[in-house]
């Protein structure tokens, strides 16, 4: 049913009020009930694009149950929807009326465009709502094989895994990627969006990072499940494509690496960069020097350059002409490109152009393969609405901290920097912002939080004076004994004992102590990395020797003996990062 058939103007969906003006060729927002409706483009079918599995098990374009298969030649495409009355014809060159007090609805439509590259569809999917059924047919999906959280939720932090493959699909892509590649995870970004939607972190994972790929249960074409054996000490990019691995296997590998379980995944090939940059009319990038790279076919002069299509693809693929000529240098270039694309998407030039929004919706839905929990325009629109709340100054790009692989004489791969990477992973897992703006807000604590922090301040006893019993209140089995061994053997807390299981499970680890044991509590908190909120002034218990003893109960948040439970609030100085609002020049 169209807008005119819905009755009252206040019940009209804003997306139904974008109208094509035949005199200007532009889409215009009509907020009057009698506004004419634009034609809905007929479904555009593209060739099957396999992702991951060489057999096409993932991403092969087949009609889902209940959806029609592609039209036979000569089949008529439905024309414009018709209202019950004769539509008004606007005067030549005149735009439709826009009542002053309807801004909130227009804003709602514009909010649907928050995102970037693979993030693009997360936002442009809102624009895609303009012709849902047509765009639903564009979307390819693949099973998450139980590797995700089950899909993003509006009241929680969001983690989306964005994967760019090196598979040569589409015309004009023969010169890029590895010839004959089954589609490895060439570019991978874990996009974390905070629970309050004030900030986000885009964590790039180097393709040449040495990781352990776990066993991966994978859905086959016939509906059966096959477990693809894992391999240790291999390049991260082999988590997709190799041995029939699908995006769900990349998901599992990221979880093993970072401790963060993605909610959803999105996979793009080379065509995504070309089609999406063309749809927005190109983006501006900055070069600190002339770049001429015969391998990627990039030839640009120093300064600000406007790129789109083939040139944009060459820009994100080049590596030999920038930095040290390796994958890490290319990652920096890709982050600069994505920042530029994000700025373009957030600009009025894009947000106020319905024609660009439509092109983005078309290009975005055809460019990506998504997981089965994100396989409709409605779901993508909801995700886009969440991302539309982000400010580019609070979107941080960073990379997994790495070191050259010490096992190699000729450096070709990298390994995780264990000194700094755990902090980066924990900040994402604990939903801590990488941007200074948000950190200042976090520093402004309420009275209860300030009181909790105050418990950590004061004199501390010696480790040998700390008397504590340890109970398991929801931590993995064996945690109490492992913690006891660590405290006694490594930290000198010799007056400690294993008290078995707690009477009830706790979500958070707690340390209860009597007032005269505060100095012991502060020392144990320092050793274990307990936050002030974990300290619970109360009473002590008497141990078998008749001595007052504190009680440490390991909750579900316990990460292991020796692993701090205090979330870091600052990114290590050695970790490179940038924000999407800043223009940086490629070197």
LINKAGI-V99457 format. One record per backbone hydrogen bond with DSSP energy under -1.0 kcal/mol. CO is the residue of the C=O (numbers start at 1). NH is the residue of the N-H. E is the energy in kcal/mol with one decimal. If there is no record, write none. Layout:
co=CO nh=NH e=E
co=CO nh=NH e=E
This chain:
co=3 nh=6 e=-1.4
co=8 nh=11 e=-1.4
co=9 nh=12 e=-1.7
co=13 nh=16 e=-1.8
co=14 nh=17 e=-1.8
co=17 nh=30 e=-3.4
co=19 nh=28 e=-3.3
co=21 nh=25 e=-2.7
co=26 nh=21 e=-2.7
co=28 nh=19 e=-3.6
co=32 nh=35 e=-2.0
co=51 nh=53 e=-1.7
co=53 nh=56 e=-1.8
co=58 nh=51 e=-2.7
co=60 nh=62 e=-1.2
co=64 nh=67 e=-2.4
co=72 nh=75 e=-2.2
co=91 nh=94 e=-2.4
co=99 nh=102 e=-1.3
co=102 nh=106 e=-1.4
co=103 nh=107 e=-3.0
co=104 nh=108 e=-1.7
co=105 nh=109 e=-1.8
co=106 nh=110 e=-2.3
co=107 nh=111 e=-2.5
co=110 nh=113 e=-1.9
co=111 nh=114 e=-1.3
co=112 nh=126 e=-1.5
co=116 nh=119 e=-5.5
co=117 nh=121 e=-1.1
co=119 nh=123 e=-1.2
co=120 nh=123 e=-1.2
co=120 nh=124 e=-4.2
co=121 nh=125 e=-1.9
co=123 nh=126 e=-1.8
co=124 nh=128 e=-1.8
co=126 nh=129 e=-1.3
co=127 nh=130 e=-2.2
co=128 nh=131 e=-1.8
co=131 nh=135 e=-2.0
co=132 nh=136 e=-2.9
co=133 nh=137 e=-1.1
co=135 nh=138 e=-1.2
co=140 nh=370 e=-2.5
co=142 nh=372 e=-1.6
co=144 nh=147 e=-2.7
co=153 nh=156 e=-1.5
co=158 nh=193 e=-3.2
co=159 nh=263 e=-3.5
co=159 nh=264 e=-1.2
co=160 nh=191 e=-3.1
co=161 nh=266 e=-2.5
co=162 nh=189 e=-2.7
co=163 nh=268 e=-2.9
co=164 nh=186 e=-1.1
co=164 nh=187 e=-2.4
co=167 nh=169 e=-1.5
co=170 nh=173 e=-1.2
co=173 nh=176 e=-1.7
co=178 nh=181 e=-2.2
co=184 nh=166 e=-1.0
co=184 nh=186 e=-1.8
co=187 nh=164 e=-3.8
co=188 nh=205 e=-2.6
co=189 nh=162 e=-3.2
co=190 nh=203 e=-2.7
co=191 nh=160 e=-2.7
co=192 nh=201 e=-2.7
co=193 nh=158 e=-2.5
co=194 nh=197 e=-1.4
co=199 nh=194 e=-2.6
co=200 nh=396 e=-2.6
co=201 nh=192 e=-3.3
co=202 nh=398 e=-2.4
co=203 nh=190 e=-2.7
co=204 nh=400 e=-2.4
co=206 nh=209 e=-1.3
co=207 nh=237 e=-2.1
co=208 nh=414 e=-1.9
co=209 nh=236 e=-1.7
co=211 nh=234 e=-2.5
co=213 nh=231 e=-1.3
co=216 nh=228 e=-2.6
co=218 nh=226 e=-2.8
co=220 nh=223 e=-1.9
co=224 nh=220 e=-3.3
co=226 nh=218 e=-2.8
co=228 nh=216 e=-2.4
co=231 nh=213 e=-3.0
co=234 nh=211 e=-3.0
co=235 nh=238 e=-1.4
co=236 nh=239 e=-2.3
co=237 nh=185 e=-2.0
co=237 nh=240 e=-1.2
co=241 nh=244 e=-1.8
co=242 nh=245 e=-1.6
co=245 nh=241 e=-2.4
co=246 nh=249 e=-1.8
co=246 nh=250 e=-1.1
co=247 nh=251 e=-2.1
co=248 nh=252 e=-2.0
co=249 nh=253 e=-2.1
co=250 nh=254 e=-2.3
co=251 nh=255 e=-2.2
co=252 nh=256 e=-2.2
co=253 nh=257 e=-2.0
co=254 nh=258 e=-3.0
co=255 nh=259 e=-2.1
co=262 nh=149 e=-1.2
co=264 nh=161 e=-2.8
co=265 nh=371 e=-1.5
co=266 nh=163 e=-2.9
co=267 nh=369 e=-2.5
co=268 nh=165 e=-2.5
co=269 nh=272 e=-1.5
co=270 nh=274 e=-1.2
co=271 nh=275 e=-3.0
co=272 nh=276 e=-2.5
co=273 nh=277 e=-1.7
co=274 nh=278 e=-1.7
co=275 nh=279 e=-1.9
co=276 nh=280 e=-1.5
co=277 nh=282 e=-3.0
co=283 nh=307 e=-2.9
co=285 nh=305 e=-3.1
co=286 nh=586 e=-3.0
co=287 nh=303 e=-2.6
co=291 nh=300 e=-2.7
co=293 nh=297 e=-1.4
co=293 nh=298 e=-1.4
co=298 nh=293 e=-3.0
co=300 nh=291 e=-3.0
co=303 nh=287 e=-1.9
co=305 nh=285 e=-2.9
co=307 nh=283 e=-2.5
co=308 nh=311 e=-1.3
co=309 nh=313 e=-2.0
co=310 nh=314 e=-2.5
co=311 nh=315 e=-2.1
co=312 nh=316 e=-2.0
co=313 nh=317 e=-1.3
co=314 nh=318 e=-1.5
co=319 nh=322 e=-1.2
co=322 nh=325 e=-2.3
co=326 nh=330 e=-1.6
co=327 nh=331 e=-2.2
co=328 nh=332 e=-1.6
co=329 nh=333 e=-1.7
co=330 nh=334 e=-2.6
co=331 nh=335 e=-2.4
co=332 nh=336 e=-1.8
co=333 nh=337 e=-2.1
co=334 nh=338 e=-2.7
co=335 nh=339 e=-2.0
co=336 nh=340 e=-2.0
co=337 nh=341 e=-2.4
co=338 nh=342 e=-2.5
co=339 nh=343 e=-2.4
co=340 nh=344 e=-2.0
co=341 nh=345 e=-2.4
co=342 nh=346 e=-1.9
co=347 nh=350 e=-1.0
co=347 nh=351 e=-2.5
co=348 nh=352 e=-2.3
co=350 nh=353 e=-1.5
co=353 nh=357 e=-2.2
co=354 nh=358 e=-2.5
co=355 nh=359 e=-2.0
co=356 nh=360 e=-2.6
co=357 nh=361 e=-2.4
co=358 nh=362 e=-2.4
co=359 nh=363 e=-3.0
co=360 nh=364 e=-3.2
co=361 nh=365 e=-2.0
co=362 nh=366 e=-1.4
co=363 nh=367 e=-1.4
co=364 nh=368 e=-1.0
co=369 nh=267 e=-3.1
co=370 nh=142 e=-1.8
co=371 nh=374 e=-2.3
co=376 nh=380 e=-2.3
co=377 nh=381 e=-2.9
co=378 nh=382 e=-1.9
co=379 nh=383 e=-2.0
co=380 nh=384 e=-2.7
co=381 nh=385 e=-2.3
co=382 nh=386 e=-1.4
co=383 nh=387 e=-2.2
co=384 nh=388 e=-1.9
co=386 nh=389 e=-1.1
co=387 nh=390 e=-1.9
co=391 nh=394 e=-2.2
co=392 nh=395 e=-1.5
co=394 nh=200 e=-2.6
co=395 nh=580 e=-2.2
co=396 nh=202 e=-3.5
co=397 nh=578 e=-2.0
co=398 nh=204 e=-2.9
co=401 nh=417 e=-2.6
co=403 nh=415 e=-2.7
co=405 nh=408 e=-1.7
co=413 nh=405 e=-2.0
co=414 nh=210 e=-2.8
co=415 nh=403 e=-2.5
co=416 nh=418 e=-1.1
co=417 nh=420 e=-1.1
co=417 nh=421 e=-2.8
co=420 nh=424 e=-1.5
co=421 nh=425 e=-2.7
co=422 nh=426 e=-2.5
co=423 nh=427 e=-2.3
co=424 nh=428 e=-1.8
co=425 nh=429 e=-2.6
co=426 nh=430 e=-2.8
co=427 nh=432 e=-3.4
co=428 nh=431 e=-1.2
co=435 nh=439 e=-1.8
co=436 nh=440 e=-2.1
co=437 nh=441 e=-1.2
co=438 nh=442 e=-2.3
co=439 nh=443 e=-1.6
co=443 nh=445 e=-1.5
co=446 nh=450 e=-2.3
co=447 nh=451 e=-2.2
co=448 nh=452 e=-1.9
co=449 nh=453 e=-2.2
co=450 nh=454 e=-1.8
co=453 nh=456 e=-1.5
co=454 nh=457 e=-1.3
co=462 nh=465 e=-1.5
co=463 nh=466 e=-1.2
co=467 nh=550 e=-2.2
co=468 nh=497 e=-1.5
co=469 nh=552 e=-3.0
co=470 nh=499 e=-3.2
co=471 nh=554 e=-3.0
co=472 nh=502 e=-2.6
co=473 nh=506 e=-3.7
co=476 nh=479 e=-1.8
co=478 nh=482 e=-2.2
co=479 nh=483 e=-2.5
co=480 nh=484 e=-2.2
co=481 nh=485 e=-2.5
co=482 nh=486 e=-2.0
co=483 nh=487 e=-2.7
co=484 nh=488 e=-2.5
co=485 nh=489 e=-2.7
co=486 nh=490 e=-2.2
co=486 nh=491 e=-1.2
co=487 nh=493 e=-2.6
co=492 nh=494 e=-1.6
co=495 nh=468 e=-1.7
co=497 nh=470 e=-2.8
co=500 nh=472 e=-2.3
co=506 nh=556 e=-2.4
co=510 nh=553 e=-2.8
co=511 nh=536 e=-2.9
co=512 nh=551 e=-2.1
co=513 nh=538 e=-3.4
co=514 nh=517 e=-2.6
co=515 nh=518 e=-1.3
co=517 nh=521 e=-2.4
co=518 nh=522 e=-2.4
co=519 nh=461 e=-1.5
co=519 nh=523 e=-1.6
co=520 nh=524 e=-2.6
co=521 nh=525 e=-2.4
co=522 nh=526 e=-1.9
co=523 nh=527 e=-2.2
co=524 nh=528 e=-2.6
co=525 nh=529 e=-1.6
co=525 nh=530 e=-2.0
co=529 nh=565 e=-1.5
co=531 nh=534 e=-1.7
co=532 nh=535 e=-1.2
co=534 nh=511 e=-2.9
co=536 nh=513 e=-1.5
co=541 nh=549 e=-3.2
co=543 nh=546 e=-2.3
co=547 nh=543 e=-2.6
co=549 nh=541 e=-2.3
co=550 nh=469 e=-2.5
co=551 nh=512 e=-2.6
co=552 nh=471 e=-2.9
co=553 nh=510 e=-2.0
co=554 nh=473 e=-2.5
co=555 nh=558 e=-1.7
co=560 nh=563 e=-2.1
co=572 nh=575 e=-2.0
co=578 nh=397 e=-3.6
co=579 nh=582 e=-1.6
co=586 nh=288 e=-3.6
